Structures are given as C-alpha cells and as structure tokens.
C-alpha cells in the first residue's frame, strides 16, 4: 500500500461510466490539415482543444500492478487548476492514504505503516524515472501533452490515422507524442531515457466531450526502470467541474517521516 499510495499520485485514469450528466460536445475550431501536415499545423489544432474549468472532481476505481503485486482501490481526485491536486486512496471505504501536490511540493501519508513523506519533485522524478512537475501531472490527468508542444521542435509523420511528433530537442531524452488525426487529442505519449533504461508511457482512449473540456475515459500509465515495470489503470465513476472544492490534508499524529530512495 505504501508504494501504490506514492505511485498513484502520478498515474491515472480509465473509465466506462460517468455519473454526472454529459454536456454537449465542445466546439473546436480545427484548421484543415494538409495530407501530410507540418508539425506546426498539428500542434495548432491540438492547442485549439481547450480546458475551460477552474476545478475538477474525479472519483475512480484504480488498479495498480507491478512485478510483485496487483492492488485494487478507489481514488478521489480533486484539482484546482494550476494550484493543487489532492488524491485520497480508499480500500473498502476506509481512507488508506492521501497525497497533496502543489507546484512546489509533493506530500503523502499512508495508514498501514503509519508513515508520511514531504518533499519536492526531485524525489518523485527519481521514483518514476523521468523529470516531472505539477503541470506534467495535471496534464496526465487531463489527457494533455507533458510539454508545451508549441515550444518544441519535431519531426512529424502520419500513419493509421495518427500523427506522430518526435521531439528533436534532446539526444539523451526521447519524447514522442501520438495524436488522433481527426480530433488532435493525445492518444499516447512517451518519455524515454535510453542510457538509464527508464521510460514512462501514457496511453489514452475513449474521449468524452464536456462543455469545459474533453477528457479521456481510459488512461494507462506505465513506468519502466531497467528490469522493473509498474502500471496503474483508473476508471472514472464520477466527474464534475467548477464546484467549490476543499483540499483538507494533515498528517495524523504519531506517523513517522520516511525518505524515498
């Protein structure tokens, strides 16, 4: 449970059912692409897919699996855009762990071992094998690209109704983004550090339109580090936007602080 409490901070989503009412499809201004468009055209269309909300509430089922175990829990995720993310992990209705993420900090506690963690994104990045920050984690939840694509340099290709953008900015880190040729939403994104044998891959499917944004119903985030692999698959059961949300977080008395190596 200690490991899943930490990993689930950054690994998110799949869903078959939304309890809240579906809104009408968002209106998206799409630039008609060429048969083989330049990367700038693909990115322009991607950026036309907006995220117009201030808060987002998600309740989901979650499955975590690695080489040693499989664990099923529920996760409540609250997002105040650009400011904070609160994740509560429950098993049989009992809160087993909480995590609070801000642009400058990562904090969590877990009940089984009575322990807690306080740190920044350097520990989180080391744990998952790639550099992460608050925006990258928020974007993973929303089905958005890790990076601001308009600031990158890419080669582009088109196959099987999917545009592939391969980043050219680094020789040590390989970043690749796969976008749907019709909607220009992210289908998959990967960051790989070949020399270190580290990779994070996020796969999205089944987008649903809301007036505020469009969210993936299915997200599988897989991390690879040398000879190990871990995966979290979440299933949304409730999604609501722009509600007044609270973000209560406090470490219970008597818990011991831990360091993640």
N, C-alpha and C positions, 0 to 999 in steps of 0.2 A: 504493500500500500504506500510505503514511503516513496518508492520510485515512481509509481503511477501518479501520485499527488504532484510531483515536480514536473514530470514529462507532460502531463495533461495541460499544464499551463500554456504550452505552445502547440499542441497537436489537436486538431479539431475537425469535425463535423460530418455526419451524413444523416439524411432524413427521408422518411417516406410520408410523414403526415405533419401538417401544421394545424394546431388547434385554433389559432387566431384566424380571422377571416382574411382571405386573399384579396388584395387590391387589384385594380385594373392594371394592365401592363403599362410599364413606364414608357414614355415616348422618348425614343432615342434618335437623334439626328445622325445618320450614318452617311459618310462620304462613300460614294460608289467606288469600289476598288477597281484597279486595273486587273487584267488577267493574272499578271504577276506583279503585284504592287511593291513599291519600295517600303522599307521598314517604317518610314515616317508616316506613310498612309495608314498602315496597320495600327500604329501607335495612336494616331489621331482618332481613329474610330474607337479604339479601346478607351481613350480618355473621355469620349462622349458618353460613356456609361457612368452615370453619376451615383453618388452615395449621399443623398439629401436627408440626413437624420442627425439628431443630437444624441439620442440614447438608443440602445438596443438591448432587449432582454431575450435570452435564449434558454430554453430548458431542453436537455437532450439525454439520450441514452449513450453510453460510451463503452467501447471495448478496447482494452489495452492488451497487447501481446508482444512478448519478446522471446528469446531463445529458451527461457526457463518457465514462463507462466503466461496464463491468459486470465484477465480480470474484467468483470462486467460491473459497472457502476452507473450512477446518474450524475449529470453535471448541470449546474445552473451557472450561466454566464451573463454577466452584466457589463455593458460597455458604455462609457461616456466618451464619445469620440475625441481622440487625441489627448485624453486626460487620464483615464484609468480603466482597468479591467479587473473585475472581481469574479473569481471562479470558486464555486462551492462543490465539493465532491461528496456524494452521499451513497451509502450502501444500506439497503433495506430501510430507507428513510432517515438514517442517522448520519449526521454530518461527520465525516471521517477526516476531511482536510479542507483547507481554504487557501487560496492564493490571491494576492493583490499585486497587480502590476501597474506601475506608473512609468512615465518617460525616463525616470532616473533610478528606479528600484524594482527589485523582484523579491517578494516576501511570501512565505507559506508556512503553515504548520500542519502536522498530521497527528492523529489521535492515538494510533496503535502504539507507537513508541514514545509518545509524549514529547515530540521534538519540533523545532521550528528552524527556519532559515531566513536570514536577512542578508541581502546582497544586491549587486548590480548585474548588468547584463553580461559582464565578463564570465561569471560562473555559468550562467545559462548558455552562453555561446560555447563554452568548453564542453558542457554536458551534452549538447546536441551536435557538436562538431561543425558549426558554422556560425559566422557572426550574425547576431540578431539584435534588434532593438524593439522599442514599443510599437513603432509604425509597422514593422515587419510582422509582428504577432497580430496586430489588429487587422492587417491586410490578409493574413492567412484565414482569419475568421470570416472575412467578407468576400473571399474568393477574388482578391485583388493581387496584383504582382508584388513581390517582395520589394522591388525597387521602383523608383520613378523612371518609367521607361523612356520618357522624352529626353532624359539626360544621358542616355546610353548610346553606344554605337553597336549596331547589329548587322549580321548577315540575315537574309530572310529567304524562306522557301515555302512552297505550298504543296501539300500532298494530303490526300484523303480528307479534304475539306478542313484542313488545319494549317494555319500559318505557324511556322517555327521561326522564332527570333533567337539567334545565338549571339551572346554578348562577346564583343571583341576587346573590351577594356582591360582584361587581365589575362596573363598567361598561366597564373598559378591557380586561379579560381574560375571554373567553368559555370556560367549561368545560361540557362535555356528556358524560354517561355513558349508555350504552345497555346494558340488562340483559335477559337472557333471561327471559321471563315464567314459565317452568316451573322453571328451576334457580336463577335470580337470580345467575348468573355474568355477568361483564362480557363483552359481545360487541364493544364498541368504546368508545373514549374519545378525546376531543379537547380540546386546549387551543389557543385562538386569540387572538392579539393583532392585532386588525384594523388598527389605526392603523399598526403596524410591518410589516404584511404577513407575519406569522410564524404558523406553525401546526405542531403535532405531532399526529399521528393514529395510534392503535394499534388494530389490528383483530385479534380473536381468533376461533378456531373449533375445533371438534372436541375438546371437553374429555374428559379421561380421568380416571377415579376411581382414587385410591390411598388406602390407609388413612390416610396422613399428610395428604393434601390432594388437590385436584383441579387438574390442570394443563391448559392449552390445548395441543393438538398443532400448532396453526397460529397464528402471530403475524406480522403485517406491521406494521412501524413506519415511518411516512413523515413526513419533515420538509419543510416548505415555508418558504422565505425569499425574499420578493419574486419574482424571476424564476427561482429555482432550486428543485430538488426532489431529494431523496435517499431511498432506501429500502433497508432490509435485511430479508431473509426468511430465517429459520433453520429447519432441520429437525432435530428431535431424533433421535438414533440410540441414545442410552443415557441412562437416568435412574435414579439411586439415591438413597436417603435415609439419613440418620443414620449414615453411615460416618465413620471417623476420617480427616479430610482435612488435607493440608498446603497451605500457601499460600506457596511459595517465590517470591520476587521480588527481583531485584537487577539493576541496570543494568550491562551489560558494560563493561569498561574501554575507554576511548577514545571513547565515544559523546559527542556534543555536545548540550548542552541547547538546546531550542527554545522559542519563545513562540508560542502560537496566538492569532492576531488575529481 
